[in-house]
């Protein structure tokens, strides 16, 4: 019995001959992380986005009062958050690095956007907003500002059912 190839000679394959793997949609993912509680969810979203490389960014926020700046957390606590998230990403098979940068509270969104632009991120994965609707309208939101000014797509993680206030 002879087999005759009936496919067109254009070099394209019919849909049935294509593989099941697809190239990653977003290779470089920036993950700004606020605390360790967000790490697990961010890792899952980066994995689902097909990330091959991730940068974990933790902003060690500082408050300005009377001309002086006060850190809201210690440098060692900030480093632990980054190290834990980088470890989880690496365990998921994603090449990951992390950094802690100081930032004023009202400049957090600008720092995230600047880092995404400078690093060449394909996607930004943000944790869920912590402020309610009224507070966001009065004081603004880091998430909203990043969504409006980001140089790439932004994925906003929703809270898990167990951790959400509605589930309590």
Residue frames relative to the residue before (quaternion, step in Angstrom):
aa qw qx qy qz dx dy dz
X 1.0000 0.0000 0.0000 0.0000 0.00 0.00 0.00
X 0.2113 -0.7751 0.5852 0.1099 3.54 -0.94 0.89
X 0.3008 -0.7356 0.5836 0.1666 3.47 -1.19 0.71
X 0.1351 -0.7812 0.6066 0.0581 3.56 -0.84 1.00
X 0.3556 -0.7327 0.5444 0.2009 3.54 -0.80 1.07
X 0.1476 -0.8227 0.5468 0.0487 3.57 -0.55 1.18
X 0.4437 0.6865 -0.4687 0.3350 3.59 1.24 0.17
X 0.5635 -0.5966 0.4347 0.3708 3.58 -1.09 0.58
X 0.5135 -0.6769 0.4536 0.2689 3.55 -1.15 0.66
X 0.4346 0.7295 -0.4437 0.2865 3.60 1.17 0.29
X 0.5444 -0.6289 0.4014 0.3833 3.60 1.20 -0.16
X 0.5899 0.5412 -0.3886 0.4562 3.58 1.23 0.02
X 0.3161 -0.7413 0.5619 0.1867 3.51 -1.17 0.59
X 0.5244 -0.6026 0.4769 0.3667 3.57 -1.07 0.56
X 0.6839 -0.5113 0.3342 0.3990 3.56 -1.20 0.49
X 0.6370 0.5438 -0.3378 0.4294 3.61 1.04 -0.65
X 0.6926 0.4740 -0.2802 0.4660 3.62 1.16 -0.42
X 0.5462 0.6214 -0.4149 0.3787 3.58 1.19 -0.09
X 0.5421 -0.6289 0.4535 0.3240 3.56 -1.15 0.60
X 0.5419 -0.6307 0.4511 0.3242 3.53 -1.28 0.24
X 0.6015 0.5497 -0.3768 0.4405 3.58 1.22 -0.11
X 0.1517 -0.7652 0.6199 0.0848 3.52 -1.12 0.73
X 0.5405 -0.6057 0.4496 0.3727 3.58 -1.07 0.56
X 0.6021 -0.5739 0.3954 0.3897 3.59 -1.08 0.60
X 0.4608 -0.6894 0.4885 0.2717 3.54 -0.95 0.88
X 0.7922 0.1061 -0.0230 0.6006 3.55 1.00 -0.85
X 0.2433 -0.8122 0.5169 0.1181 3.55 -0.30 1.24
X 0.7949 0.2195 -0.0937 0.5579 3.60 0.86 -0.97
X 0.0292 -0.8213 0.5675 -0.0505 3.54 -0.47 1.26
X 0.2368 -0.7462 0.6101 0.1223 3.55 -0.90 1.02
X 0.0731 -0.8028 0.5917 0.0044 3.56 -0.78 1.06
X 0.1253 -0.7701 0.6220 0.0658 3.59 -0.24 1.21
X 0.0924 -0.8206 0.5640 -0.0039 3.57 -0.63 1.12
X 0.3237 -0.7543 0.5451 0.1709 3.57 -0.93 0.94
X 0.7943 -0.1058 0.1069 0.5886 3.57 0.90 -0.92
X 0.7168 -0.4718 0.3064 0.4119 3.55 -1.31 0.23
X 0.5723 0.6060 -0.3827 0.3984 3.61 1.14 -0.52
X 0.6809 0.4836 -0.2870 0.4692 3.60 1.10 -0.61
X 0.5167 0.7011 -0.3981 0.2879 3.58 1.16 -0.54
X 0.6850 0.5021 -0.3029 0.4322 3.59 0.75 -1.01
X 0.6752 0.4875 -0.2915 0.4706 3.58 0.92 -0.90
X 0.6526 0.5142 -0.3147 0.4590 3.59 0.98 -0.82
X 0.6256 0.5326 -0.3344 0.4617 3.59 1.02 -0.77
X 0.6550 0.5101 -0.3109 0.4627 3.59 0.92 -0.88
X 0.6697 0.4901 -0.3034 0.4682 3.60 0.93 -0.84
X 0.6398 0.5110 -0.3323 0.4682 3.61 0.98 -0.75
X 0.6383 0.5223 -0.3239 0.4635 3.58 1.01 -0.80
X 0.6846 0.4832 -0.2845 0.4658 3.58 0.91 -0.90
X 0.6410 0.5223 -0.3240 0.4597 3.59 1.12 -0.60
X 0.4868 -0.6845 0.4214 0.3420 3.58 1.26 -0.19
X 0.2669 0.7976 -0.5033 0.1982 3.57 1.18 0.49
X 0.1968 -0.7568 0.6087 0.1343 3.54 -1.05 0.78
X 0.7770 0.1511 -0.0779 0.6061 3.56 1.26 -0.39
X 0.0310 -0.8092 0.5866 -0.0130 3.57 -0.93 0.89
X 0.1665 -0.7405 0.6425 0.1051 3.52 -1.21 0.66
X 0.2064 -0.7666 0.6003 0.0969 3.54 -0.69 1.15
X 0.0699 -0.7985 0.5979 -0.0060 3.56 -0.74 1.10
X 0.0270 -0.7719 0.6352 -0.0027 3.55 -0.76 1.07
X 0.2237 -0.7697 0.5865 0.1162 3.53 -0.72 1.09
X 0.2518 -0.7392 0.6094 0.1372 3.53 -0.69 1.15
X 0.2243 -0.8416 0.4809 0.1008 3.52 0.09 1.38
X 0.1460 -0.7773 0.6105 0.0423 3.49 -1.13 0.84
X 0.2960 -0.7292 0.5975 0.1535 3.50 -1.12 0.82
X 0.2470 -0.7544 0.5897 0.1490 3.54 -0.99 0.82
X 0.1168 0.7886 -0.5892 0.1315 3.54 -0.70 1.14
X 0.8509 0.0076 -0.0351 0.5241 3.58 -0.70 1.06
X 0.7018 -0.4695 0.2674 0.4643 3.58 1.04 0.70
X 0.6731 0.4350 -0.2972 0.5190 3.59 1.27 0.01
X 0.3144 -0.7421 0.5626 0.1842 3.55 -1.20 0.57
X 0.1198 -0.7933 0.5965 0.0228 3.53 -0.92 1.00
X 0.3826 -0.7222 0.5319 0.2216 3.56 -0.82 1.04
X 0.4066 -0.7219 0.5106 0.2299 3.57 -1.03 0.79
X 0.7776 0.1021 -0.0903 0.6139 3.60 1.29 -0.21
X 0.5678 -0.5927 0.4397 0.3646 3.56 -1.20 0.40
X 0.6256 -0.5416 0.4056 0.3882 3.55 -1.24 0.42
X 0.6528 0.5168 -0.3271 0.4469 3.60 0.99 -0.74
X 0.6315 0.5121 -0.3370 0.4748 3.61 1.04 -0.70
X 0.6428 0.5149 -0.3197 0.4685 3.59 0.99 -0.80
X 0.6556 0.5143 -0.3105 0.4575 3.59 0.98 -0.84
X 0.6277 0.5421 -0.3399 0.4432 3.60 1.01 -0.75
X 0.6259 0.5332 -0.3372 0.4585 3.59 1.01 -0.79
X 0.6786 0.4843 -0.2911 0.4692 3.59 0.89 -0.92
X 0.6683 0.5118 -0.3081 0.4433 3.59 0.85 -0.94
X 0.6538 0.5106 -0.3182 0.4588 3.60 0.96 -0.80
X 0.6747 0.4895 -0.2959 0.4665 3.57 0.94 -0.85
X 0.6357 0.5137 -0.3252 0.4756 3.59 0.98 -0.83
X 0.6302 0.5325 -0.3307 0.4582 3.60 0.97 -0.81
X 0.6691 0.4976 -0.2999 0.4635 3.61 0.88 -0.93
X 0.6441 0.5133 -0.3231 0.4661 3.60 0.98 -0.78
X 0.6642 0.4990 -0.3036 0.4665 3.57 0.93 -0.86
X 0.6319 0.5181 -0.3299 0.4727 3.58 1.06 -0.69
X 0.6664 0.4748 -0.2895 0.4966 3.59 1.19 -0.53
X 0.5728 -0.6303 0.3611 0.3797 3.60 1.28 0.08
X 0.5438 0.5928 -0.4031 0.4363 3.57 1.22 0.40
X 0.4245 -0.6701 0.5436 0.2743 3.57 -0.91 0.92
X 0.0491 0.8360 -0.5389 0.0911 3.57 -0.57 1.12
X 0.0473 -0.7354 0.6750 0.0378 3.49 -1.27 0.68
X 0.1410 -0.8055 0.5703 0.0780 3.54 -1.21 0.29
X 0.0456 -0.7916 0.6086 0.0311 3.50 -1.26 0.39
X 0.2717 -0.7112 0.6254 0.1709 3.49 -1.31 0.56
X 0.0101 -0.7953 0.6057 -0.0198 3.55 -0.85 0.99
X 0.4192 -0.6814 0.5259 0.2887 3.57 -0.99 0.71
X 0.0714 0.7862 -0.6109 0.0598 3.56 -1.11 0.69
X 0.4746 -0.6240 0.5287 0.3254 3.54 -1.13 0.59
X 0.6415 -0.5613 0.3614 0.3778 3.55 -1.08 0.73
X 0.7449 0.4135 -0.2408 0.4650 3.61 0.82 -0.90
X 0.6818 0.4534 -0.2889 0.4961 3.62 1.27 0.06
X 0.3267 0.7786 -0.4879 0.2213 3.61 1.21 0.23
X 0.6659 0.5025 -0.3115 0.4550 3.60 0.86 -0.90
X 0.6380 0.5296 -0.3255 0.4544 3.59 0.98 -0.82
X 0.6499 0.5139 -0.3138 0.4638 3.59 1.02 -0.80
X 0.6441 0.5146 -0.3201 0.4668 3.60 0.98 -0.81
X 0.6687 0.4944 -0.2939 0.4712 3.58 0.90 -0.92
X 0.6461 0.5223 -0.3127 0.4604 3.58 0.98 -0.85
X 0.6699 0.4915 -0.2980 0.4699 3.59 0.93 -0.87
X 0.6403 0.5215 -0.3242 0.4614 3.60 0.99 -0.81
X 0.6612 0.4991 -0.2990 0.4736 3.58 0.99 -0.82
X 0.7030 0.4850 -0.2682 0.4457 3.57 0.83 -1.01
X 0.7145 0.4397 -0.2460 0.4853 3.57 1.00 -0.80
X 0.4061 -0.7252 0.4662 0.3029 3.61 1.17 -0.44
X 0.1555 0.8270 -0.5219 0.1392 3.56 1.00 0.85
X 0.3566 -0.7156 0.5648 0.2042 3.55 -1.16 0.74
X 0.7879 0.0574 0.0075 0.6130 3.56 1.25 -0.52
X 0.1850 -0.7338 0.6402 0.1318 3.55 -1.19 0.66
X 0.1441 -0.7725 0.6144 0.0708 3.58 -0.86 1.01
X 0.0876 -0.8137 0.5746 0.0059 3.57 -0.51 1.22
X 0.4860 -0.6236 0.5236 0.3175 3.52 -1.21 0.55
X 0.6658 -0.5081 0.3602 0.4109 3.53 -1.28 0.23
X 0.5516 -0.6118 0.4467 0.3492 3.58 -1.08 0.68
X 0.3689 -0.7514 0.5103 0.1973 3.57 -1.02 0.81
X 0.6594 0.5122 -0.3141 0.4519 3.55 1.12 -0.53
X 0.4821 -0.6444 0.5123 0.2998 3.52 -1.21 0.55
X 0.7477 -0.4325 0.2798 0.4190 3.56 -1.32 0.14
X 0.6868 0.4754 -0.2931 0.4652 3.60 0.85 -0.92
X 0.6618 0.5006 -0.3106 0.4637 3.59 0.89 -0.88
X 0.6305 0.5260 -0.3293 0.4662 3.58 1.02 -0.76
X 0.6597 0.5061 -0.3096 0.4613 3.59 0.95 -0.82
X 0.6940 0.4757 -0.2757 0.4648 3.57 1.02 -0.77
X 0.8372 0.2296 -0.0719 0.4911 3.58 0.80 -1.01
X 0.5293 -0.6260 0.4171 0.3925 3.59 1.22 -0.16
X 0.2594 -0.7576 0.5841 0.1329 3.53 -1.31 0.10
X 0.5074 -0.6255 0.4971 0.3229 3.56 -1.04 0.81
X 0.6487 0.5333 -0.3174 0.4404 3.57 0.90 -0.94
X 0.6781 0.4909 -0.2928 0.4621 3.59 0.85 -0.95
X 0.6594 0.5068 -0.3091 0.4613 3.58 0.94 -0.84
X 0.6476 0.4957 -0.3210 0.4815 3.60 0.98 -0.80
X 0.6299 0.5379 -0.3336 0.4501 3.60 0.96 -0.82
X 0.7063 0.4800 -0.2639 0.4484 3.57 0.95 -0.87
X 0.8238 0.2861 -0.1066 0.4776 3.60 0.98 -0.78
X 0.4317 0.7306 -0.4499 0.2782 3.61 1.22 -0.01
X 0.4420 -0.7043 0.4923 0.2574 3.58 -1.09 0.72
X 0.7563 0.2487 -0.1420 0.5882 3.59 1.30 -0.05
X 0.6860 -0.4521 0.3330 0.4626 3.63 -1.21 0.08
X 0.2102 -0.7597 0.6066 0.1033 3.55 -1.20 0.66
X 0.1523 -0.7622 0.6255 0.0679 3.54 -0.94 0.98
X 0.1448 -0.7937 0.5879 0.0578 3.58 -0.64 1.13
X 0.3320 -0.7593 0.5332 0.1701 3.53 -0.66 1.19
X 0.3065 -0.7254 0.5805 0.2073 3.54 -0.98 0.81
X 0.5725 -0.5981 0.4165 0.3756 3.59 -1.10 0.55
X 0.5321 -0.6017 0.4741 0.3607 3.55 -1.17 0.51
X 0.6498 -0.5377 0.3633 0.3958 3.58 -1.16 0.49
X 0.6643 0.5186 -0.3164 0.4355 3.58 0.96 -0.81
X 0.7501 0.4110 -0.2284 0.4651 3.59 0.96 -0.80
X 0.5618 0.6252 -0.3986 0.3670 3.58 1.16 -0.26
X 0.5743 -0.6083 0.4194 0.3525 3.58 -1.05 0.71
X 0.6198 0.5671 -0.3476 0.4164 3.62 1.07 -0.66
X 0.6737 0.5097 -0.2964 0.4454 3.58 1.13 -0.64
X 0.6071 0.5806 -0.3524 0.4124 3.60 1.22 -0.30
